[in-house]
Amino acid sequence: MIGKLTGSFDSAGEDWAVIDCAGVGWLVHCSGRTLGRLQSSAGPVSLLVETRFREGEITLYGFWDGTERDWFRLLTTVQGVGGRVAQAILTVLSPDELTLAIAAEDKKRLTMADGVGPKLAGRIVSELRDRVGAIAAPVARPTGTKVRPATPPPASEDAVSALVNLGFARVEAFGAVARASQSIGDGATVEALVKAGLRELAG
């Protein structure tokens, strides 16, 4: 089982890259976000790898950091979301954006990914909206530096904390504030988000 590759970036296509590790080129399927990081990197690169076996075929999926890999694992627990579809979702939505989209039940944003129609988007939201808090602890990038977990902007985070202090579960508070933020728009104050979040939770 391959969990990580470290070497030099060799070449790339629409959804794959070749990493040269001591003269052996490993073909790894990646999101557009990870491909962009690889292509702009100078020197050695490292990718976290998820190895999948299907019908006698071995496929490697590569991730720039642990947050993206964790989201890949979570997405592929949903029926109808295979590795390629999960990577397509992670191409159009960053982990932060994906967290907010699911918490806010924003199915339309999910359909921006190739292979995701309204029905599948609805299933993703339904099955994962109570699990967005699963990716909550900081994770290490392959280089060893820390990546912060997906969080809403500062005002939204303060509003989420306020609702949690009032006794609501963090996942419920997160979703309520995300929906409130969408309806109010940019520049919303903490007070406005808390009030709107309470209305969301009451409804």
QUICOR-V660995 format. One record per residue. N is the residue number from 0. RES is the residue in one letter. SS is DSSP state (A for helix, B for strand, O for the rest). PSI is psi in whole degrees, -180 to 180 (* if undefined). Layout:
# QUICOR-V660995
N:RES:SS:PSI + N:RES:SS:PSI
This chain:
# QUICOR-V660995
0:M:O:125 + 1:I:O:125 + 2:G:O:-16 + 3:K:B:143 + 4:L:B:133 + 5:T:B:127 + 6:G:B:-145 + 7:S:B:146 + 8:F:B:128 + 9:D:B:-55 + 10:S:B:171 + 11:A:B:157 + 12:G:O:-157 + 13:E:O:-40 + 14:D:O:25 + 15:W:B:161 + 16:A:B:154 + 17:V:B:124 + 18:I:B:122 + 19:D:B:113 + 20:C:B:101 + 21:A:O:43 + 22:G:O:-6 + 23:V:B:124 + 24:G:B:118 + 25:W:B:124 + 26:L:B:121 + 27:V:B:129 + 28:H:B:133 + 29:C:B:158 + 30:S:O:162 + 31:G:A:-31 + 32:R:A:-45 + 33:T:A:-39 + 34:L:A:-41 + 35:G:A:-40 + 36:R:A:-43 + 37:L:A:-46 + 38:Q:A:-22 + 39:S:A:1 + 40:S:O:143 + 41:A:O:138 + 42:G:O:-165 + 43:P:O:148 + 44:V:B:155 + 45:S:B:139 + 46:L:B:136 + 47:L:B:144 + 48:V:B:137 + 49:E:B:121 + 50:T:B:125 + 51:R:B:137 + 52:F:B:130 + 53:R:B:121 + 54:E:O:47 + 55:G:O:1 + 56:E:B:135 + 57:I:B:126 + 58:T:B:133 + 59:L:B:131 + 60:Y:B:130 + 61:G:B:148 + 62:F:B:137 + 63:W:O:-33 + 64:D:O:171 + 65:G:A:-29 + 66:T:A:-44 + 67:E:A:-41 + 68:R:A:-42 + 69:D:A:-40 + 70:W:A:-38 + 71:F:A:-48 + 72:R:A:-41 + 73:L:A:-44 + 74:L:A:-39 + 75:T:O:0 + 76:T:O:-14 + 77:V:O:130 + 78:Q:O:129 + 79:G:O:-9 + 80:V:O:101 + 81:G:O:-174 + 82:G:A:-44 + 83:R:A:-41 + 84:V:A:-41 + 85:A:A:-42 + 86:Q:A:-35 + 87:A:A:-40 + 88:I:A:-43 + 89:L:A:-13 + 90:T:A:-40 + 91:V:A:-20 + 92:L:O:127 + 93:S:O:164 + 94:P:A:-41 + 95:D:A:-47 + 96:E:A:-37 + 97:L:A:-41 + 98:T:A:-48 + 99:L:A:-40 + 100:A:A:-43 + 101:I:A:-42 + 102:A:A:-36 + 103:A:O:1 + 104:E:O:41 + 105:D:O:82 + 106:K:A:-31 + 107:K:A:-39 + 108:R:A:-35 + 109:L:A:-32 + 110:T:O:-5 + 111:M:O:-19 + 112:A:O:141 + 113:D:O:133 + 114:G:O:0 + 115:V:O:109 + 116:G:O:178 + 117:P:A:-40 + 118:K:A:-47 + 119:L:A:-38 + 120:A:A:-41 + 121:G:A:-39 + 122:R:A:-40 + 123:I:A:-47 + 124:V:A:-46 + 125:S:A:-42 + 126:E:A:-24 + 127:L:A:-9 + 128:R:O:-29 + 129:D:O:4 + 130:R:O:7 + 131:V:A:-23 + 132:G:A:-6 + 133:A:A:-28 + 134:I:O:79 + 135:A:O:-24 + 136:A:O:147 + 137:P:O:144 + 138:V:B:158 + 139:A:B:136 + 140:R:O:162 + 141:P:O:-29 + 142:T:O:-11 + 143:G:O:-8 + 144:T:O:157 + 145:K:B:144 + 146:V:B:130 + 147:R:O:149 + 148:P:O:163 + 149:A:O:127 + 150:T:O:155 + 151:P:O:171 + 152:P:O:163 + 153:P:A:-49 + 154:A:A:-41 + 155:S:A:-40 + 156:E:A:-40 + 157:D:A:-38 + 158:A:A:-40 + 159:V:A:-45 + 160:S:A:-40 + 161:A:A:-42 + 162:L:A:-36 + 163:V:A:-41 + 164:N:A:-22 + 165:L:O:-3 + 166:G:O:1 + 167:F:O:150 + 168:A:O:148 + 169:R:A:-40 + 170:V:A:-43 + 171:E:A:-44 + 172:A:A:-41 + 173:F:A:-49 + 174:G:A:-41 + 175:A:A:-44 + 176:V:A:-38 + 177:A:A:-43 + 178:R:A:-39 + 179:A:A:-41 + 180:S:A:-38 + 181:Q:A:-41 + 182:S:A:-35 + 183:I:A:-40 + 184:G:O:-180 + 185:D:O:151 + 186:G:O:7 + 187:A:O:141 + 188:T:O:163 + 189:V:A:-44 + 190:E:A:-44 + 191:A:A:-40 + 192:L:A:-38 + 193:V:A:-46 + 194:K:A:-46 + 195:A:A:-36 + 196:G:A:-40 + 197:L:A:-39 + 198:R:A:-40 + 199:E:A:-44 + 200:L:A:-33 + 201:A:A:-29 + 202:G:O:*
